[in-house]
């Protein structure tokens, strides 16, 4: 199966997705969406506390944005805030779900400054990578204990990969107070590809291995399947979910400039 081109706000895109339970976990707490203007992965947490319920709530909320005629970055933040509130309401109705939560990371096509832009967002340690001209770069920043230790200079990147706190996140949806949503907005570039993934992928494969597989598989669906299969073959110690998006063509939709600096949007839950 290969990807079918679609046009979203003047961008001709191809997208592919894949997910797998892995070799260790009893069920898949990941969920994903790759529809319309929204491409995202949510990695549920809580095990018997229903992490898959939390990730499903977030994906359903983002899916509601997918077919809007015009989407702006505040819509993405608002959808995540509403999902956070829905998770809390679900826990209130079902106490056995206490402790459930989820990460969220993704890519959306938005209008900014009068033209079409990408909005990359994340809460937690799921990731968004950008791949262009054979080079892979991580766009998002992990919200995790080990990332804070690396940033503080207390451990190295190599030590972080095997650190006992590597799976501990510092932000997640399902928190009593809505966590900050990291958000980057920037113009599209023809030929670029994006990879959205749960940590079941980068926990098993290095960035070099990921880049090699993206280079070997030009079609997004084939790339998504190859990445998931490789992560499972490498150990599959966690659920693994992947969305790959390729930008093939961009219509000229104006030259208005917009502030594209990384930012952190904070929204408080109304629940």
Number of C-alpha atoms within 10 A of each C-alpha: 8 12 16 12 15 14 16 18 19 15 24 16 22 21 27 24 27 21 23 21 20 22 14 12 13 11 15 19 26 31 29 29 21 24 18 21 24 24 29 33 33 35 31 30 23 17 17 13 19 19 26 24 21 32 29 22 23 34 24 15 20 29 21 14 20 20 13 13 11 14 20 18 21 14 14 24 21 17 19 26 27 22 25 30 23 20 28 24 13 19 19 12 11 11 10 13 21 18 17 26 28 33 28 31 26 30 26 25 26 29 17 21 13 13 17 26 24 21 24 28 27 31 27 28 29 28 29 27 20 19 21 16 9 10 14 20 14 15 19 24 16 22 20 18 19 26 22 14 15 15 11 10 10 11 15 14 14 9 13 17 16 12 13 11 14 16 15 14 19 16 23 25 32 31 17 13 15 22 22 19 24 21 26 22 23 18 15 16 15 15 13 16 23 26 30 30 33 30 22 26 28 18 19 22 19 13 16 11 15 22 20 15 17 25 17 11 15 12 20 25 23 21 27 27 21 18 31 28 18 18 26 22 13 14 15 22 18 25 27 30 32 33 30 29 26 25 19 17 16 18 12 10 12 10 9 10 12 14 11 15 9 14 13 12 15 15 17 15 20 10 14
